[in-house]
């Protein structure tokens, strides 16, 4: 997935996966995934996607500040 936010390109194909969190089993309508990526420029973002009843029923990209990455990891 590729998304431009505030002039910054976030692309799952050209970025590196840092961590991945999965809630639920594959096919679970309440399950979801959050994948933390880092761009070649050192910017972090979350790629989110889940089942139709989850908090991420459609795929999206959300930028995350470097100082919030540790909190995200510790809360998963």
N, CA, C and O atoms as a Maestro MAE file, in Angstrom:
{
 s_m_m2io_version
 :::
 2.0.0
}

f_m_ct {
 s_m_title
 :::
 protein
 m_atom[304] {
  # First column is atom index #
  i_m_mmod_type
  r_m_x_coord
  r_m_y_coord
  r_m_z_coord
  i_m_residue_number
  s_m_chain_name
  s_m_pdb_residue_name
  s_m_pdb_atom_name
  i_m_atomic_number
  :::
  1 25 0.843 -1.174 0.000 1 A "UNK " " N  " 7
  2 3 0.000 0.000 0.000 1 A "UNK " " CA " 6
  3 2 0.887 1.234 0.000 1 A "UNK " " C  " 6
  4 15 1.966 1.243 0.592 1 A "UNK " " O  " 8
  5 25 0.423 2.252 -0.659 2 A "UNK " " N  " 7
  6 3 1.163 3.515 -0.752 2 A "UNK " " CA " 6
  7 2 0.202 4.644 -0.426 2 A "UNK " " C  " 6
  8 15 -0.932 4.671 -0.904 2 A "UNK " " O  " 8
  9 25 0.674 5.581 0.398 3 A "UNK " " N  " 7
  10 3 -0.163 6.722 0.772 3 A "UNK " " CA " 6
  11 2 0.734 7.935 0.983 3 A "UNK " " C  " 6
  12 15 1.808 7.831 1.576 3 A "UNK " " O  " 8
  13 25 0.282 9.088 0.491 4 A "UNK " " N  " 7
  14 3 1.002 10.342 0.698 4 A "UNK " " CA " 6
  15 2 0.259 11.129 1.772 4 A "UNK " " C  " 6
  16 15 -0.937 11.394 1.648 4 A "UNK " " O  " 8
  17 25 0.983 11.497 2.830 5 A "UNK " " N  " 7
  18 3 0.407 12.252 3.938 5 A "UNK " " CA " 6
  19 2 1.299 13.458 4.198 5 A "UNK " " C  " 6
  20 15 2.488 13.311 4.480 5 A "UNK " " O  " 8
  21 25 0.726 14.639 4.102 6 A "UNK " " N  " 7
  22 3 1.475 15.888 4.303 6 A "UNK " " CA " 6
  23 2 2.746 15.927 3.459 6 A "UNK " " C  " 6
  24 15 3.791 16.385 3.922 6 A "UNK " " O  " 8
  25 25 2.654 15.448 2.230 7 A "UNK " " N  " 7
  26 3 3.776 15.486 1.301 7 A "UNK " " CA " 6
  27 2 4.800 14.384 1.481 7 A "UNK " " C  " 6
  28 15 5.779 14.332 0.736 7 A "UNK " " O  " 8
  29 25 4.604 13.504 2.443 8 A "UNK " " N  " 7
  30 3 5.529 12.399 2.706 8 A "UNK " " CA " 6
  31 2 4.924 11.117 2.143 8 A "UNK " " C  " 6
  32 15 3.753 10.816 2.376 8 A "UNK " " O  " 8
  33 25 5.741 10.361 1.395 9 A "UNK " " N  " 7
  34 3 5.285 9.102 0.807 9 A "UNK " " CA " 6
  35 2 5.567 7.967 1.786 9 A "UNK " " C  " 6
  36 15 6.702 7.774 2.221 9 A "UNK " " O  " 8
  37 25 4.528 7.226 2.122 10 A "UNK " " N  " 7
  38 3 4.636 6.029 2.956 10 A "UNK " " CA " 6
  39 2 4.250 4.849 2.076 10 A "UNK " " C  " 6
  40 15 3.136 4.794 1.555 10 A "UNK " " O  " 8
  41 25 5.172 3.904 1.910 11 A "UNK " " N  " 7
  42 3 4.965 2.797 0.976 11 A "UNK " " CA " 6
  43 2 5.428 1.494 1.622 11 A "UNK " " C  " 6
  44 15 6.593 1.358 1.997 11 A "UNK " " O  " 8
  45 25 4.515 0.547 1.748 12 A "UNK " " N  " 7
  46 3 4.864 -0.729 2.376 12 A "UNK " " CA " 6
  47 2 5.833 -1.553 1.528 12 A "UNK " " C  " 6
  48 15 6.564 -2.386 2.063 12 A "UNK " " O  " 8
  49 25 5.847 -1.330 0.222 13 A "UNK " " N  " 7
  50 3 6.732 -2.112 -0.647 13 A "UNK " " CA " 6
  51 2 8.180 -1.643 -0.594 13 A "UNK " " C  " 6
  52 15 9.094 -2.445 -0.784 13 A "UNK " " O  " 8
  53 25 8.401 -0.354 -0.337 14 A "UNK " " N  " 7
  54 3 9.767 0.163 -0.339 14 A "UNK " " CA " 6
  55 2 10.289 0.453 1.068 14 A "UNK " " C  " 6
  56 15 11.394 0.973 1.219 14 A "UNK " " O  " 8
  57 25 9.510 0.126 2.093 15 A "UNK " " N  " 7
  58 3 9.921 0.340 3.479 15 A "UNK " " CA " 6
  59 2 10.215 -1.005 4.140 15 A "UNK " " C  " 6
  60 15 9.909 -2.063 3.590 15 A "UNK " " O  " 8
  61 25 10.811 -0.945 5.324 16 A "UNK " " N  " 7
  62 3 11.228 -2.146 6.039 16 A "UNK " " CA " 6
  63 2 10.304 -2.412 7.224 16 A "UNK " " C  " 6
  64 15 9.996 -1.505 7.997 16 A "UNK " " O  " 8
  65 25 9.865 -3.663 7.360 17 A "UNK " " N  " 7
  66 3 9.054 -4.050 8.519 17 A "UNK " " CA " 6
  67 2 9.952 -4.080 9.748 17 A "UNK " " C  " 6
  68 15 11.022 -4.689 9.733 17 A "UNK " " O  " 8
  69 25 9.506 -3.413 10.815 18 A "UNK " " N  " 7
  70 3 10.232 -3.421 12.074 18 A "UNK " " CA " 6
  71 2 9.582 -4.422 13.041 18 A "UNK " " C  " 6
  72 15 10.259 -5.308 13.563 18 A "UNK " " O  " 8
  73 25 8.288 -4.282 13.274 19 A "UNK " " N  " 7
  74 3 7.547 -5.181 14.171 19 A "UNK " " CA " 6
  75 2 6.149 -5.395 13.617 19 A "UNK " " C  " 6
  76 15 5.630 -4.570 12.864 19 A "UNK " " O  " 8
  77 25 5.544 -6.519 14.001 20 A "UNK " " N  " 7
  78 3 4.183 -6.813 13.571 20 A "UNK " " CA " 6
  79 2 3.407 -7.365 14.757 20 A "UNK " " C  " 6
  80 15 3.892 -8.236 15.478 20 A "UNK " " O  " 8
  81 25 2.189 -6.846 14.954 21 A "UNK " " N  " 7
  82 3 1.308 -7.305 16.018 21 A "UNK " " CA " 6
  83 2 0.041 -7.853 15.384 21 A "UNK " " C  " 6
  84 15 -0.578 -7.193 14.549 21 A "UNK " " O  " 8
  85 25 -0.344 -9.058 15.779 22 A "UNK " " N  " 7
  86 3 -1.558 -9.685 15.260 22 A "UNK " " CA " 6
  87 2 -2.488 -9.990 16.421 22 A "UNK " " C  " 6
  88 15 -2.081 -10.580 17.422 22 A "UNK " " O  " 8
  89 25 -3.740 -9.582 16.277 23 A "UNK " " N  " 7
  90 3 -4.764 -9.865 17.273 23 A "UNK " " CA " 6
  91 2 -5.801 -10.767 16.630 23 A "UNK " " C  " 6
  92 15 -6.398 -10.399 15.618 23 A "UNK " " O  " 8
  93 25 -6.022 -11.934 17.197 24 A "UNK " " N  " 7
  94 3 -6.998 -12.868 16.647 24 A "UNK " " CA " 6
  95 2 -6.367 -13.816 15.647 24 A "UNK " " C  " 6
  96 15 -5.174 -13.738 15.352 24 A "UNK " " O  " 8
  97 25 -7.192 -14.707 15.136 25 A "UNK " " N  " 7
  98 3 -6.749 -15.718 14.177 25 A "UNK " " CA " 6
  99 2 -7.093 -15.276 12.758 25 A "UNK " " C  " 6
  100 15 -7.992 -14.458 12.565 25 A "UNK " " O  " 8
  101 25 -6.380 -15.816 11.758 26 A "UNK " " N  " 7
  102 3 -6.721 -15.490 10.370 26 A "UNK " " CA " 6
  103 2 -8.198 -15.786 10.090 26 A "UNK " " C  " 6
  104 15 -8.710 -16.841 10.464 26 A "UNK " " O  " 8
  105 25 -8.857 -14.865 9.445 27 A "UNK " " N  " 7
  106 3 -10.263 -15.025 9.120 27 A "UNK " " CA " 6
  107 2 -11.219 -14.564 10.213 27 A "UNK " " C  " 6
  108 15 -12.432 -14.536 10.003 27 A "UNK " " O  " 8
  109 25 -10.682 -14.200 11.382 28 A "UNK " " N  " 7
  110 3 -11.503 -13.720 12.489 28 A "UNK " " CA " 6
  111 2 -12.049 -12.335 12.138 28 A "UNK " " C  " 6
  112 15 -11.259 -11.425 11.890 28 A "UNK " " O  " 8
  113 25 -13.376 -12.142 12.108 29 A "UNK " " N  " 7
  114 3 -13.927 -10.842 11.743 29 A "UNK " " CA " 6
  115 2 -13.582 -9.740 12.747 29 A "UNK " " C  " 6
  116 15 -13.693 -8.556 12.428 29 A "UNK " " O  " 8
  117 25 -13.163 -10.122 13.960 30 A "UNK " " N  " 7
  118 3 -12.755 -9.143 14.968 30 A "UNK " " CA " 6
  119 2 -11.238 -8.962 15.022 30 A "UNK " " C  " 6
  120 15 -10.745 -8.063 15.704 30 A "UNK " " O  " 8
  121 25 -10.505 -9.801 14.314 31 A "UNK " " N  " 7
  122 3 -9.050 -9.758 14.351 31 A "UNK " " CA " 6
  123 2 -8.479 -8.636 13.504 31 A "UNK " " C  " 6
  124 15 -9.136 -8.113 12.604 31 A "UNK " " O  " 8
  125 25 -7.230 -8.276 13.816 32 A "UNK " " N  " 7
  126 3 -6.553 -7.228 13.043 32 A "UNK " " CA " 6
  127 2 -5.040 -7.360 13.167 32 A "UNK " " C  " 6
  128 15 -4.528 -8.088 14.018 32 A "UNK " " O  " 8
  129 25 -4.347 -6.644 12.304 33 A "UNK " " N  " 7
  130 3 -2.888 -6.588 12.323 33 A "UNK " " CA " 6
  131 2 -2.436 -5.141 12.309 33 A "UNK " " C  " 6
  132 15 -3.035 -4.291 11.649 33 A "UNK " " O  " 8
  133 25 -1.372 -4.875 13.048 34 A "UNK " " N  " 7
  134 3 -0.683 -3.591 13.008 34 A "UNK " " CA " 6
  135 2 0.771 -3.906 12.675 34 A "UNK " " C  " 6
  136 15 1.424 -4.657 13.399 34 A "UNK " " O  " 8
  137 25 1.272 -3.348 11.606 35 A "UNK " " N  " 7
  138 3 2.652 -3.584 11.202 35 A "UNK " " CA " 6
  139 2 3.396 -2.264 11.215 35 A "UNK " " C  " 6
  140 15 2.988 -1.302 10.564 35 A "UNK " " O  " 8
  141 25 4.495 -2.222 11.963 36 A "UNK " " N  " 7
  142 3 5.321 -1.026 12.060 36 A "UNK " " CA " 6
  143 2 6.387 -1.071 10.977 36 A "UNK " " C  " 6
  144 15 7.157 -2.027 10.888 36 A "UNK " " O  " 8
  145 25 6.423 -0.040 10.165 37 A "UNK " " N  " 7
  146 3 7.403 0.084 9.087 37 A "UNK " " CA " 6
  147 2 8.298 1.281 9.344 37 A "UNK " " C  " 6
  148 15 7.921 2.212 10.056 37 A "UNK " " O  " 8
  149 25 9.490 1.251 8.756 38 A "UNK " " N  " 7
  150 3 10.379 2.400 8.744 38 A "UNK " " CA " 6
  151 2 10.776 2.661 7.294 38 A "UNK " " C  " 6
  152 15 11.171 1.747 6.570 38 A "UNK " " O  " 8
  153 25 10.666 3.922 6.886 39 A "UNK " " N  " 7
  154 3 11.011 4.294 5.515 39 A "UNK " " CA " 6
  155 2 12.521 4.424 5.379 39 A "UNK " " C  " 6
  156 15 13.242 4.397 6.376 39 A "UNK " " O  " 8
  157 25 12.994 4.563 4.163 40 A "UNK " " N  " 7
  158 3 14.423 4.775 3.918 40 A "UNK " " CA " 6
  159 2 14.901 6.091 4.512 40 A "UNK " " C  " 6
  160 15 16.093 6.263 4.767 40 A "UNK " " O  " 8
  161 25 13.968 7.030 4.736 41 A "UNK " " N  " 7
  162 3 14.290 8.331 5.340 41 A "UNK " " CA " 6
  163 2 14.219 8.302 6.863 41 A "UNK " " C  " 6
  164 15 14.453 9.323 7.508 41 A "UNK " " O  " 8
  165 25 13.900 7.144 7.448 42 A "UNK " " N  " 7
  166 3 13.838 7.016 8.898 42 A "UNK " " CA " 6
  167 2 12.515 7.404 9.522 42 A "UNK " " C  " 6
  168 15 12.440 7.604 10.734 42 A "UNK " " O  " 8
  169 25 11.474 7.514 8.722 43 A "UNK " " N  " 7
  170 3 10.147 7.838 9.243 43 A "UNK " " CA " 6
  171 2 9.387 6.538 9.520 43 A "UNK " " C  " 6
  172 15 9.454 5.583 8.746 43 A "UNK " " O  " 8
  173 25 8.672 6.526 10.633 44 A "UNK " " N  " 7
  174 3 7.902 5.346 11.020 44 A "UNK " " CA " 6
  175 2 6.439 5.514 10.641 44 A "UNK " " C  " 6
  176 15 5.902 6.621 10.625 44 A "UNK " " O  " 8
  177 25 5.805 4.378 10.335 45 A "UNK " " N  " 7
  178 3 4.364 4.383 10.114 45 A "UNK " " CA " 6
  179 2 3.797 3.012 10.417 45 A "UNK " " C  " 6
  180 15 4.500 2.002 10.390 45 A "UNK " " O  " 8
  181 25 2.493 3.006 10.709 46 A "UNK " " N  " 7
  182 3 1.770 1.764 10.943 46 A "UNK " " CA " 6
  183 2 0.901 1.463 9.740 46 A "UNK " " C  " 6
  184 15 0.196 2.334 9.229 46 A "UNK " " O  " 8
  185 25 0.960 0.223 9.296 47 A "UNK " " N  " 7
  186 3 0.021 -0.278 8.297 47 A "UNK " " CA " 6
  187 2 -0.978 -1.103 9.090 47 A "UNK " " C  " 6
  188 15 -0.595 -2.033 9.801 47 A "UNK " " O  " 8
  189 25 -2.254 -0.770 8.974 48 A "UNK " " N  " 7
  190 3 -3.285 -1.454 9.745 48 A "UNK " " CA " 6
  191 2 -4.316 -2.081 8.822 48 A "UNK " " C  " 6
  192 15 -4.664 -1.528 7.779 48 A "UNK " " O  " 8
  193 25 -4.797 -3.253 9.232 49 A "UNK " " N  " 7
  194 3 -5.818 -3.950 8.461 49 A "UNK " " CA " 6
  195 2 -6.450 -5.008 9.346 49 A "UNK " " C  " 6
  196 15 -5.779 -5.613 10.182 49 A "UNK " " O  " 8
  197 25 -7.757 -5.229 9.158 50 A "UNK " " N  " 7
  198 3 -8.412 -6.238 9.973 50 A "UNK " " CA " 6
  199 2 -9.701 -6.745 9.375 50 A "UNK " " C  " 6
  200 15 -10.075 -6.404 8.253 50 A "UNK " " O  " 8
  201 25 -10.375 -7.574 10.164 51 A "UNK " " N  " 7
  202 3 -11.657 -8.128 9.766 51 A "UNK " " CA " 6
  203 2 -12.745 -7.068 9.763 51 A "UNK " " C  " 6
  204 15 -12.547 -5.955 10.251 51 A "UNK " " O  " 8
  205 25 -13.886 -7.423 9.213 52 A "UNK " " N  " 7
  206 3 -14.960 -6.440 9.031 52 A "UNK " " CA " 6
  207 2 -15.516 -5.898 10.342 52 A "UNK " " C  " 6
  208 15 -16.099 -4.814 10.348 52 A "UNK " " O  " 8
  209 25 -15.355 -6.616 11.453 53 A "UNK " " N  " 7
  210 3 -15.847 -6.135 12.747 53 A "UNK " " CA " 6
  211 2 -14.732 -5.594 13.638 53 A "UNK " " C  " 6
  212 15 -14.973 -5.274 14.802 53 A "UNK " " O  " 8
  213 25 -13.523 -5.491 13.109 54 A "UNK " " N  " 7
  214 3 -12.382 -5.040 13.905 54 A "UNK " " CA " 6
  215 2 -12.302 -3.516 13.922 54 A "UNK " " C  " 6
  216 15 -13.094 -2.828 13.278 54 A "UNK " " O  " 8
  217 25 -11.332 -3.008 14.672 55 A "UNK " " N  " 7
  218 3 -11.138 -1.562 14.683 55 A "UNK " " CA " 6
  219 2 -10.452 -1.067 13.413 55 A "UNK " " C  " 6
  220 15 -10.325 0.141 13.213 55 A "UNK " " O  " 8
  221 25 -10.010 -1.979 12.556 56 A "UNK " " N  " 7
  222 3 -9.404 -1.626 11.263 56 A "UNK " " CA " 6
  223 2 -10.093 -2.391 10.134 56 A "UNK " " C  " 6
  224 15 -9.462 -3.255 9.525 56 A "UNK " " O  " 8
  225 25 -11.353 -2.110 9.832 57 A "UNK " " N  " 7
  226 3 -12.064 -2.871 8.800 57 A "UNK " " CA " 6
  227 2 -11.559 -2.613 7.376 57 A "UNK " " C  " 6
  228 15 -11.859 -3.378 6.459 57 A "UNK " " O  " 8
  229 25 -10.800 -1.543 7.198 58 A "UNK " " N  " 7
  230 3 -10.170 -1.274 5.900 58 A "UNK " " CA " 6
  231 2 -8.696 -0.981 6.140 58 A "UNK " " C  " 6
  232 15 -8.315 -0.514 7.214 58 A "UNK " " O  " 8
  233 25 -7.871 -1.258 5.139 59 A "UNK " " N  " 7
  234 3 -6.443 -1.018 5.314 59 A "UNK " " CA " 6
  235 2 -6.157 0.476 5.340 59 A "UNK " " C  " 6
  236 15 -6.852 1.267 4.702 59 A "UNK " " O  " 8
  237 25 -5.115 0.850 6.094 60 A "UNK " " N  " 7
  238 3 -4.746 2.256 6.200 60 A "UNK " " CA " 6
  239 2 -3.278 2.354 6.589 60 A "UNK " " C  " 6
  240 15 -2.667 1.387 7.044 60 A "UNK " " O  " 8
  241 25 -2.739 3.535 6.400 61 A "UNK " " N  " 7
  242 3 -1.386 3.870 6.834 61 A "UNK " " CA " 6
  243 2 -1.493 5.074 7.752 61 A "UNK " " C  " 6
  244 15 -2.148 6.064 7.426 61 A "UNK " " O  " 8
  245 25 -0.834 4.975 8.922 62 A "UNK " " N  " 7
  246 3 -0.862 6.049 9.905 62 A "UNK " " CA " 6
  247 2 0.574 6.350 10.329 62 A "UNK " " C  " 6
  248 15 1.253 5.469 10.856 62 A "UNK " " O  " 8
  249 25 1.051 7.580 10.109 63 A "UNK " " N  " 7
  250 3 2.398 7.932 10.569 63 A "UNK " " CA " 6
  251 2 2.476 7.856 12.098 63 A "UNK " " C  " 6
  252 15 1.489 8.102 12.792 63 A "UNK " " O  " 8
  253 25 3.644 7.516 12.603 64 A "UNK " " N  " 7
  254 3 3.861 7.473 14.053 64 A "UNK " " CA " 6
  255 2 5.214 8.124 14.328 64 A "UNK " " C  " 6
  256 15 6.212 7.802 13.683 64 A "UNK " " O  " 8
  257 25 5.235 9.033 15.283 65 A "UNK " " N  " 7
  258 3 6.471 9.738 15.627 65 A "UNK " " CA " 6
  259 2 7.457 8.779 16.291 65 A "UNK " " C  " 6
  260 15 7.064 7.862 17.012 65 A "UNK " " O  " 8
  261 25 8.730 9.009 16.037 66 A "UNK " " N  " 7
  262 3 9.787 8.154 16.586 66 A "UNK " " CA " 6
  263 2 9.657 8.002 18.106 66 A "UNK " " C  " 6
  264 15 9.835 6.906 18.637 66 A "UNK " " O  " 8
  265 25 9.348 9.095 18.801 67 A "UNK " " N  " 7
  266 3 9.248 9.030 20.264 67 A "UNK " " CA " 6
  267 2 8.049 8.207 20.743 67 A "UNK " " C  " 6
  268 15 7.992 7.841 21.917 67 A "UNK " " O  " 8
  269 25 7.100 7.911 19.869 68 A "UNK " " N  " 7
  270 3 5.937 7.095 20.233 68 A "UNK " " CA " 6
  271 2 6.096 5.621 19.855 68 A "UNK " " C  " 6
  272 15 5.262 4.794 20.224 68 A "UNK " " O  " 8
  273 25 7.145 5.292 19.134 69 A "UNK " " N  " 7
  274 3 7.355 3.911 18.687 69 A "UNK " " CA " 6
  275 2 7.547 2.971 19.876 69 A "UNK " " C  " 6
  276 15 6.952 1.894 19.910 69 A "UNK " " O  " 8
  277 25 8.362 3.358 20.840 70 A "UNK " " N  " 7
  278 3 8.618 2.497 21.999 70 A "UNK " " CA " 6
  279 2 7.324 2.236 22.766 70 A "UNK " " C  " 6
  280 15 7.064 1.104 23.173 70 A "UNK " " O  " 8
  281 25 6.515 3.269 22.966 71 A "UNK " " N  " 7
  282 3 5.237 3.087 23.663 71 A "UNK " " CA " 6
  283 2 4.333 2.133 22.900 71 A "UNK " " C  " 6
  284 15 3.656 1.302 23.505 71 A "UNK " " O  " 8
  285 25 4.316 2.245 21.566 72 A "UNK " " N  " 7
  286 3 3.502 1.335 20.758 72 A "UNK " " CA " 6
  287 2 3.969 -0.105 20.969 72 A "UNK " " C  " 6
  288 15 3.154 -1.006 21.168 72 A "UNK " " O  " 8
  289 25 5.284 -0.313 20.923 73 A "UNK " " N  " 7
  290 3 5.825 -1.669 21.094 73 A "UNK " " CA " 6
  291 2 5.512 -2.236 22.476 73 A "UNK " " C  " 6
  292 15 5.141 -3.403 22.602 73 A "UNK " " O  " 8
  293 25 5.660 -1.420 23.501 74 A "UNK " " N  " 7
  294 3 5.428 -1.896 24.869 74 A "UNK " " CA " 6
  295 2 3.956 -2.173 25.147 74 A "UNK " " C  " 6
  296 15 3.632 -2.983 26.016 74 A "UNK " " O  " 8
  297 25 3.073 -1.518 24.427 75 A "UNK " " N  " 7
  298 3 1.642 -1.721 24.665 75 A "UNK " " CA " 6
  299 2 1.077 -2.907 23.893 75 A "UNK " " C  " 6
  300 15 -0.112 -3.203 24.005 75 A "UNK " " O  " 8
  301 25 1.906 -3.586 23.118 76 A "UNK " " N  " 7
  302 3 1.433 -4.735 22.332 76 A "UNK " " CA " 6
  303 2 1.901 -6.011 22.959 76 A "UNK " " C  " 6
  304 15 1.608 -7.093 22.449 76 A "UNK " " O  " 8
  :::
 }
 m_bond[303] {
  # First column is bond index #
  i_m_from
  i_m_to
  i_m_order
  :::
  1 1 2 1
  2 2 3 1
  3 3 4 2
  4 3 5 1
  5 5 6 1
  6 6 7 1
  7 7 8 2
  8 7 9 1
  9 9 10 1
  10 10 11 1
  11 11 12 2
  12 11 13 1
  13 13 14 1
  14 14 15 1
  15 15 16 2
  16 15 17 1
  17 17 18 1
  18 18 19 1
  19 19 20 2
  20 19 21 1
  21 21 22 1
  22 22 23 1
  23 23 24 2
  24 23 25 1
  25 25 26 1
  26 26 27 1
  27 27 28 2
  28 27 29 1
  29 29 30 1
  30 30 31 1
  31 31 32 2
  32 31 33 1
  33 33 34 1
  34 34 35 1
  35 35 36 2
  36 35 37 1
  37 37 38 1
  38 38 39 1
  39 39 40 2
  40 39 41 1
  41 41 42 1
  42 42 43 1
  43 43 44 2
  44 43 45 1
  45 45 46 1
  46 46 47 1
  47 47 48 2
  48 47 49 1
  49 49 50 1
  50 50 51 1
  51 51 52 2
  52 51 53 1
  53 53 54 1
  54 54 55 1
  55 55 56 2
  56 55 57 1
  57 57 58 1
  58 58 59 1
  59 59 60 2
  60 59 61 1
  61 61 62 1
  62 62 63 1
  63 63 64 2
  64 63 65 1
  65 65 66 1
  66 66 67 1
  67 67 68 2
  68 67 69 1
  69 69 70 1
  70 70 71 1
  71 71 72 2
  72 71 73 1
  73 73 74 1
  74 74 75 1
  75 75 76 2
  76 75 77 1
  77 77 78 1
  78 78 79 1
  79 79 80 2
  80 79 81 1
  81 81 82 1
  82 82 83 1
  83 83 84 2
  84 83 85 1
  85 85 86 1
  86 86 87 1
  87 87 88 2
  88 87 89 1
  89 89 90 1
  90 90 91 1
  91 91 92 2
  92 91 93 1
  93 93 94 1
  94 94 95 1
  95 95 96 2
  96 95 97 1
  97 97 98 1
  98 98 99 1
  99 99 100 2
  100 99 101 1
  101 101 102 1
  102 102 103 1
  103 103 104 2
  104 103 105 1
  105 105 106 1
  106 106 107 1
  107 107 108 2
  108 107 109 1
  109 109 110 1
  110 110 111 1
  111 111 112 2
  112 111 113 1
  113 113 114 1
  114 114 115 1
  115 115 116 2
  116 115 117 1
  117 117 118 1
  118 118 119 1
  119 119 120 2
  120 119 121 1
  121 121 122 1
  122 122 123 1
  123 123 124 2
  124 123 125 1
  125 125 126 1
  126 126 127 1
  127 127 128 2
  128 127 129 1
  129 129 130 1
  130 130 131 1
  131 131 132 2
  132 131 133 1
  133 133 134 1
  134 134 135 1
  135 135 136 2
  136 135 137 1
  137 137 138 1
  138 138 139 1
  139 139 140 2
  140 139 141 1
  141 141 142 1
  142 142 143 1
  143 143 144 2
  144 143 145 1
  145 145 146 1
  146 146 147 1
  147 147 148 2
  148 147 149 1
  149 149 150 1
  150 150 151 1
  151 151 152 2
  152 151 153 1
  153 153 154 1
  154 154 155 1
  155 155 156 2
  156 155 157 1
  157 157 158 1
  158 158 159 1
  159 159 160 2
  160 159 161 1
  161 161 162 1
  162 162 163 1
  163 163 164 2
  164 163 165 1
  165 165 166 1
  166 166 167 1
  167 167 168 2
  168 167 169 1
  169 169 170 1
  170 170 171 1
  171 171 172 2
  172 171 173 1
  173 173 174 1
  174 174 175 1
  175 175 176 2
  176 175 177 1
  177 177 178 1
  178 178 179 1
  179 179 180 2
  180 179 181 1
  181 181 182 1
  182 182 183 1
  183 183 184 2
  184 183 185 1
  185 185 186 1
  186 186 187 1
  187 187 188 2
  188 187 189 1
  189 189 190 1
  190 190 191 1
  191 191 192 2
  192 191 193 1
  193 193 194 1
  194 194 195 1
  195 195 196 2
  196 195 197 1
  197 197 198 1
  198 198 199 1
  199 199 200 2
  200 199 201 1
  201 201 202 1
  202 202 203 1
  203 203 204 2
  204 203 205 1
  205 205 206 1
  206 206 207 1
  207 207 208 2
  208 207 209 1
  209 209 210 1
  210 210 211 1
  211 211 212 2
  212 211 213 1
  213 213 214 1
  214 214 215 1
  215 215 216 2
  216 215 217 1
  217 217 218 1
  218 218 219 1
  219 219 220 2
  220 219 221 1
  221 221 222 1
  222 222 223 1
  223 223 224 2
  224 223 225 1
  225 225 226 1
  226 226 227 1
  227 227 228 2
  228 227 229 1
  229 229 230 1
  230 230 231 1
  231 231 232 2
  232 231 233 1
  233 233 234 1
  234 234 235 1
  235 235 236 2
  236 235 237 1
  237 237 238 1
  238 238 239 1
  239 239 240 2
  240 239 241 1
  241 241 242 1
  242 242 243 1
  243 243 244 2
  244 243 245 1
  245 245 246 1
  246 246 247 1
  247 247 248 2
  248 247 249 1
  249 249 250 1
  250 250 251 1
  251 251 252 2
  252 251 253 1
  253 253 254 1
  254 254 255 1
  255 255 256 2
  256 255 257 1
  257 257 258 1
  258 258 259 1
  259 259 260 2
  260 259 261 1
  261 261 262 1
  262 262 263 1
  263 263 264 2
  264 263 265 1
  265 265 266 1
  266 266 267 1
  267 267 268 2
  268 267 269 1
  269 269 270 1
  270 270 271 1
  271 271 272 2
  272 271 273 1
  273 273 274 1
  274 274 275 1
  275 275 276 2
  276 275 277 1
  277 277 278 1
  278 278 279 1
  279 279 280 2
  280 279 281 1
  281 281 282 1
  282 282 283 1
  283 283 284 2
  284 283 285 1
  285 285 286 1
  286 286 287 1
  287 287 288 2
  288 287 289 1
  289 289 290 1
  290 290 291 1
  291 291 292 2
  292 291 293 1
  293 293 294 1
  294 294 295 1
  295 295 296 2
  296 295 297 1
  297 297 298 1
  298 298 299 1
  299 299 300 2
  300 299 301 1
  301 301 302 1
  302 302 303 1
  303 303 304 2
  :::
 }
}
